[in-house]
Amino acid sequence: MEQHSRTDAYADRYAARAAGMVPSEIRALFAMVARPEVVSLAGGAPYVSALPLDAVGRMIGDLVAGKGAEVLQYGSAQGDEQLREHICEVMSLEGIQASADDVVVTVGAQQALDLITKIFVDPGDVVLAEAPSYVGALGTFASYQADVVHVPLDEGGLVPSALRESLARLRAEGRRVKFLYTVPTFQNPAGVTLTTARRAQILEICAEYDVLVIEDNPYGLLGFDGEPMRALRADDAERVIYLGSFSKTIASGLRVGWVLAPHAVRAKLVLAAESAILCPSNFSQLAVREYLATQPWREQIKDFRELYRTRRDALLESLDQLMPDGCTWTRPAGGFFVWLTLPEGLDAKAMAPRAIAERVAYVPGTGFYADGTGQRHMRLSYCFPEPHRIREGVRRLAGVVEQEIRLRDTFGSTSGGSSTGVQTPGPGIV
């Protein structure tokens, strides 16, 4: 405690749960990757410049001028009713039939995660999560002192046999599993998608073990081929709690997300939201409501899909052409991310400072595991840079990896430990 007090005079006053509140791998990168000379393949910031900003600006100006007394006032903790009706329309694209009464508007899907964890998790409860898993979710689970147990992915998403094995083992150990957290469609960080057949299996297994499913789906409408996947929530309205967000399909700065939950859970979420924020921003909610009511939002989503497809292709083509042998990566059908696995003996976290020195940034895989494993992996994001910048970033990254391979071959492994990750058939997912 004395050592801690030298850096933080309040260390002995914090609640025990504050020990789990540490900076994420992504946040730690922000200051470095903001430099214009660095090609950032790190953060998952949507390309909001693709919005018709002039039209959106006029819409917001008219909204404040015409309805300013409502827009700038408090609202309800559950969220604006008309917006919730629009949200039900959006979810119907993924096969979900829902009542606006069971929707709770949140400050992004991140707050939804916090509220759900707050009302369900006691310290020491088990949360099952994919390996790798969304770093923001892991941070939330840690802050409520959950014990995260990872379940592996492969190219078809969460592995049902591994889920069943984990649940059987935890039951035999007498441990309490509160829910399974999954990003089934264009997963963050791996970019993989849970197959249709596996979706049914996952729901069957969770029903057998009486485990709730938290379906986090910010990327579901951003697929590059065909119609949106059918959501897990569309096939199990009582077991699946669905999280959605407008951060990727409109604008992340508005911070508008939502939870669709069974009615009793919805009531608890509203109470938890009231205690946390009183109500979500009326300004942001009504801006989104007006956008959905007056703007061609379906066409805009198509525009986003094409833009991200072009950037995904630029990243994959560059990886195919430039990455040295021994590297493998996922090939996402939508969303924002590619998951790259380095050759044996390399450590993505140890390599990150050298990559920054070569003016390229990525997120080391260790941030996506509750136990800090994943040293051989990195997340590459293609959503924000222009295609020519993506190609240049991959060229720089490939040079760094080649240098690391030479160092490994000369001095031995540069890895700091064991590695787990997306399971791959044969040489890897390519």
C-alpha positions in Angstrom: 0.0 0.0 0.0 2.9 2.3 0.7 4.2 2.0 -2.8 0.7 2.7 -4.3 0.4 5.8 -2.0 3.4 7.4 -3.6 1.7 7.6 -6.9 -1.9 7.9 -5.7 -2.6 9.4 -2.3 -6.2 8.0 -2.4 -5.2 4.4 -3.2 -6.3 3.1 0.2 -9.7 4.8 0.0 -11.0 3.3 -3.2 -13.6 0.5 -3.3 -12.3 -2.9 -4.2 -14.0 -2.8 -7.6 -11.8 0.2 -8.6 -8.9 -2.2 -8.9 -10.4 -3.5 -12.1 -10.6 -0.1 -13.7 -7.5 0.2 -15.8 -6.8 1.9 -19.2 -7.6 -0.3 -22.2 -5.0 -1.1 -24.8 -6.9 1.1 -27.3 -7.1 4.2 -25.1 -3.4 4.0 -24.3 -2.7 4.3 -28.1 -4.8 7.4 -28.7 -2.1 10.1 -28.0 0.4 8.4 -30.3 -1.8 7.6 -33.2 -3.3 11.1 -33.4 -0.1 12.3 -35.0 -0.8 12.8 -38.7 2.3 10.9 -39.9 1.1 7.7 -38.2 -1.2 5.5 -40.2 -3.7 4.2 -37.6 -5.1 0.8 -38.1 -6.0 0.8 -34.5 -9.2 2.6 -33.4 -12.7 1.6 -34.7 -13.9 5.2 -35.4 -16.6 5.2 -38.1 -16.2 7.4 -41.1 -18.8 10.0 -40.2 -17.6 12.3 -43.1 -19.6 10.0 -45.4 -22.8 11.4 -43.9 -24.5 14.2 -45.8 -23.3 16.7 -43.2 -24.9 19.8 -44.7 -28.3 18.1 -44.7 -27.8 16.8 -41.2 -26.7 20.2 -40.0 -29.8 21.9 -41.5 -32.0 19.2 -39.9 -30.5 19.8 -36.5 -30.8 23.5 -36.8 -34.5 23.3 -37.8 -35.1 20.8 -35.0 -33.7 23.2 -32.3 -35.4 26.2 -33.9 -38.8 24.5 -34.1 -38.7 22.3 -31.0 -36.0 23.8 -28.9 -38.1 23.7 -25.7 -38.5 19.9 -26.0 -35.0 19.2 -27.5 -33.2 21.0 -24.7 -35.3 19.6 -21.8 -35.0 16.6 -19.6 -36.6 13.4 -20.9 -37.6 10.0 -19.5 -35.1 7.5 -18.3 -36.5 4.9 -20.7 -36.0 7.2 -23.7 -38.2 9.1 -26.2 -41.1 6.9 -27.2 -41.1 7.9 -30.9 -37.4 7.1 -31.1 -38.1 3.7 -29.5 -40.7 3.0 -32.2 -38.1 3.9 -34.9 -35.6 1.5 -33.1 -38.1 -1.3 -33.5 -38.3 -0.6 -37.2 -34.5 -0.7 -37.4 -34.4 -4.1 -35.6 -37.0 -5.5 -37.9 -34.3 -5.6 -40.6 -32.7 -8.4 -38.6 -35.9 -10.3 -38.0 -36.7 -8.9 -34.6 -40.4 -8.2 -33.7 -40.5 -6.0 -30.7 -42.5 -3.6 -28.7 -41.2 -0.1 -28.1 -42.2 -0.6 -24.5 -39.4 -3.1 -24.1 -36.7 -0.8 -25.5 -34.5 1.3 -23.2 -32.5 4.1 -24.8 -28.9 4.4 -23.5 -25.8 6.5 -23.9 -24.4 4.3 -26.5 -24.3 0.5 -26.3 -21.5 0.9 -23.8 -23.9 2.2 -21.1 -26.2 -0.6 -21.9 -23.4 -3.1 -21.1 -22.8 -1.3 -17.8 -26.5 -1.3 -16.8 -26.9 -5.0 -17.6 -23.8 -5.9 -15.7 -24.9 -3.8 -12.7 -28.3 -5.4 -12.4 -27.1 -9.0 -13.0 -23.5 -9.5 -11.7 -22.4 -9.9 -8.1 -18.6 -10.0 -7.4 -17.3 -13.4 -8.3 -20.1 -14.3 -10.7 -19.0 -15.8 -14.0 -19.5 -14.1 -17.3 -18.8 -16.1 -20.4 -17.3 -14.2 -23.3 -15.8 -15.0 -26.6 -12.0 -15.3 -26.9 -11.1 -12.7 -28.1 -13.8 -10.3 -26.9 -14.7 -6.6 -27.1 -12.3 -4.7 -24.9 -15.0 -2.3 -23.6 -17.1 -5.2 -22.4 -14.1 -6.7 -20.6 -13.5 -3.4 -18.8 -17.1 -3.2 -17.7 -17.1 -6.8 -16.4 -13.9 -6.2 -14.5 -15.3 -3.0 -12.9 -18.2 -5.1 -11.4 -15.7 -7.8 -10.3 -17.0 -10.5 -12.6 -14.9 -13.6 -13.4 -14.7 -13.7 -17.2 -14.3 -17.2 -18.6 -13.5 -17.2 -22.3 -15.0 -19.5 -24.9 -13.0 -19.8 -28.2 -14.0 -18.7 -31.6 -13.1 -20.1 -35.0 -13.9 -18.9 -38.5 -17.6 -19.8 -37.9 -17.9 -17.8 -34.7 -18.3 -19.0 -31.2 -17.7 -22.8 -31.0 -20.8 -24.6 -29.6 -18.9 -27.6 -28.3 -16.5 -25.4 -26.4 -19.5 -23.4 -24.9 -21.1 -26.7 -23.8 -17.9 -27.9 -22.3 -17.3 -24.6 -20.4 -20.9 -24.6 -19.0 -20.6 -28.3 -17.9 -17.3 -27.7 -16.2 -18.6 -24.6 -14.4 -21.7 -26.3 -13.3 -19.7 -29.2 -11.9 -17.5 -26.7 -10.0 -20.7 -25.1 -8.5 -20.0 -21.7 -10.1 -22.7 -19.3 -11.0 -22.8 -18.2 -14.7 -24.9 -15.1 -15.2 -24.8 -14.7 -18.9 -23.0 -15.3 -22.2 -21.7 -12.1 -23.9 -21.4 -12.3 -27.6 -20.9 -10.1 -30.7 -22.2 -12.7 -33.2 -22.1 -10.6 -36.4 -18.8 -9.2 -37.8 -17.3 -9.6 -34.3 -15.1 -7.1 -32.6 -12.2 -7.8 -32.7 -12.0 -10.9 -34.8 -14.3 -9.9 -37.7 -15.9 -13.4 -37.8 -19.6 -14.1 -37.9 -21.6 -16.8 -36.1 -23.1 -19.1 -38.7 -26.8 -19.7 -39.0 -26.5 -23.3 -37.8 -24.4 -22.3 -34.8 -26.9 -19.6 -33.8 -29.5 -22.3 -33.2 -27.0 -24.5 -31.3 -25.9 -21.6 -29.1 -29.5 -20.8 -28.1 -30.2 -24.5 -27.4 -27.2 -24.9 -25.2 -28.0 -21.7 -23.3 -31.6 -22.8 -22.8 -30.3 -26.2 -21.5 -28.1 -24.6 -19.0 -30.5 -21.7 -18.2 -28.0 -19.0 -19.2 -29.0 -15.6 -20.5 -27.4 -14.3 -23.8 -26.3 -10.7 -24.2 -26.3 -10.1 -28.0 -24.2 -7.0 -28.8 -24.8 -6.1 -32.4 -23.4 -2.7 -33.5 -22.2 -3.9 -36.9 -25.2 -6.1 -38.0 -26.4 -3.8 -40.8 -22.9 -3.3 -42.2 -22.5 -6.5 -44.1 -20.9 -6.5 -47.5 -22.9 -9.3 -49.1 -26.7 -10.0 -49.1 -29.3 -9.2 -46.4 -28.6 -8.8 -42.7 -28.2 -11.9 -40.6 -31.1 -12.9 -38.5 -30.4 -11.8 -34.9 -30.3 -14.3 -32.0 -33.0 -12.1 -30.4 -35.3 -12.9 -33.3 -35.4 -16.5 -32.3 -35.5 -16.2 -28.5 -37.3 -13.2 -27.0 -37.0 -14.4 -23.4 -33.4 -15.5 -23.1 -31.7 -12.9 -25.3 -31.0 -9.3 -24.3 -30.2 -7.3 -27.4 -27.9 -4.3 -27.6 -27.9 -1.9 -30.5 -26.2 1.4 -31.4 -26.4 4.2 -33.9 -22.7 4.8 -33.5 -21.8 2.9 -36.6 -24.9 3.5 -38.8 -25.3 7.3 -38.0 -22.7 8.9 -35.9 -20.7 7.8 -32.8 -20.6 11.4 -31.3 -24.4 11.3 -30.8 -23.9 8.5 -28.2 -27.3 6.9 -28.7 -27.7 3.1 -28.2 -30.4 0.9 -26.8 -31.3 -2.3 -25.0 -34.2 -4.6 -26.0 -35.0 -6.8 -22.9 -37.8 -8.9 -21.5 -40.3 -6.7 -19.7 -39.2 -7.4 -16.2 -35.6 -6.8 -17.1 -36.6 -3.6 -18.8 -38.1 -2.2 -15.6 -34.8 -2.9 -13.7 -32.8 -1.2 -16.5 -34.9 1.9 -16.3 -34.3 2.2 -12.6 -30.6 1.6 -13.1 -30.5 4.3 -15.8 -32.3 6.8 -13.6 -29.8 6.3 -10.8 -26.8 6.7 -13.2 -27.8 9.6 -15.5 -31.5 10.5 -14.8 -32.2 10.3 -18.6 -30.2 10.1 -21.8 -29.6 13.3 -23.8 -32.9 14.5 -25.2 -30.9 16.5 -27.8 -29.1 13.4 -29.2 -32.3 11.3 -29.1 -34.4 13.8 -31.0 -31.6 14.4 -33.5 -31.6 10.6 -34.2 -35.4 10.5 -34.2 -35.5 13.3 -36.8 -32.8 11.7 -38.9 -34.7 8.4 -39.0 -38.0 10.2 -39.8 -36.7 12.6 -42.5 -33.5 11.3 -44.0 -32.9 8.3 -46.4 -31.2 6.3 -43.7 -31.4 3.0 -45.5 -29.6 4.4 -48.5 -27.0 5.9 -46.2 -26.4 2.5 -44.6 -25.8 1.2 -48.2 -23.3 3.9 -48.8 -21.5 3.0 -45.6 -21.4 -0.6 -46.6 -19.8 0.2 -49.9 -17.3 2.5 -48.4 -16.2 0.0 -45.8 -16.2 -2.8 -48.3 -13.7 -0.8 -50.4 -11.5 -0.3 -47.4 -11.8 -3.9 -46.3 -10.7 -5.0 -49.8 -7.7 -2.6 -49.6 -6.6 -4.1 -46.3 -7.0 -7.7 -47.4 -5.3 -7.2 -50.8 -2.4 -5.5 -49.1 -2.0 -8.2 -46.5 -2.1 -10.8 -49.2 0.6 -9.0 -51.2 2.9 -7.8 -48.4 2.7 -9.8 -45.2 5.5 -12.4 -44.7 4.9 -16.1 -44.5 3.6 -17.4 -41.2 1.0 -14.6 -40.7 -2.7 -15.4 -41.0 -5.8 -13.2 -40.8 -9.5 -13.3 -40.9 -11.5 -12.2 -43.9 -14.6 -10.3 -42.5 -17.8 -10.2 -44.5 -18.8 -6.9 -42.8 -18.0 -4.6 -39.9 -14.7 -2.9 -39.2 -12.0 -5.3 -38.2 -9.4 -7.9 -39.3 -7.7 -10.2 -36.7 -4.1 -11.0 -37.6 -2.0 -13.8 -36.1 1.7 -13.4 -36.1 4.2 -16.3 -36.6 5.3 -18.3 -33.6 7.6 -16.5 -31.3 6.5 -12.9 -32.0 4.7 -10.7 -29.5 2.4 -8.0 -30.9 2.4 -6.0 -27.7 6.2 -5.9 -27.5 6.3 -5.0 -31.2 3.8 -2.1 -30.9 6.4 0.6 -29.9 8.6 -0.4 -32.9 5.5 -0.2 -35.2 4.8 3.3 -33.9 8.4 4.3 -34.6 7.7 3.2 -38.2 4.5 5.3 -38.2 1.9 2.6 -38.2 -0.4 1.6 -35.3 -2.6 -1.4 -34.4 -4.2 -2.8 -31.2 -2.2 -5.7 -29.6 -4.4 -8.8 -29.0 -3.7 -8.9 -25.3 -6.3 -6.2 -24.7 -9.1 -8.5 -25.9 -8.5 -11.2 -23.3 -9.4 -10.9 -19.6 -6.2 -12.8 -18.7 -3.9 -10.8 -20.8 -3.0 -13.6 -23.3 -3.2 -13.2 -27.0 0.4 -12.0 -27.5 0.6 -13.3 -31.1 -2.5 -11.4 -32.2 -3.4 -7.9 -33.3 -6.6 -6.1 -34.4 -6.4 -4.1 -37.6 -9.2 -1.6 -38.4 -10.0 -0.5 -41.9 -13.0 1.8 -41.2 -11.4 5.2 -41.0 -8.2 5.5 -43.2 -8.5 6.1 -46.9 -7.6 3.1 -49.0 -4.2 4.5 -50.1 -3.4 5.1 -46.4 -4.4 1.5 -45.5 -2.0 0.2 -48.2 0.8 2.3 -46.9 0.1 1.3 -43.3 0.3 -2.4 -44.3 3.5 -1.8 -46.1 5.0 -0.3 -43.0 3.6 -3.0 -40.7 4.9 -5.8 -43.0 8.4 -4.3 -42.7 8.2 -4.3 -38.9 7.0 -7.9 -38.9 9.8 -9.0 -41.2 12.3 -7.3 -38.8 10.8 -9.1 -35.9 11.1 -12.4 -37.7 14.8 -11.7 -38.3 15.3 -10.9 -34.6 13.5 -14.0 -33.6 15.6 -16.1 -35.9 18.8 -14.5 -34.6 18.1 -14.3 -30.8 15.1 -16.6 -30.3 11.5 -15.9 -29.4 10.4 -12.3 -28.8 7.1 -13.5 -27.3 6.4 -12.7 -23.6 4.2 -15.8 -23.1 1.7 -18.3 -24.4 -1.0 -17.3 -26.8 -4.6 -18.2 -27.4 -6.9 -16.8 -30.1 -9.3 -17.5 -32.9 -8.9 -21.2 -33.6 -7.7 -21.8 -37.1 -8.0 -24.9 -39.3 -4.6 -26.0 -40.7 -2.3 -23.0 -41.3 -4.9 -20.5 -40.3 -7.8 -18.5 -41.6 -6.7 -16.7 -44.7 
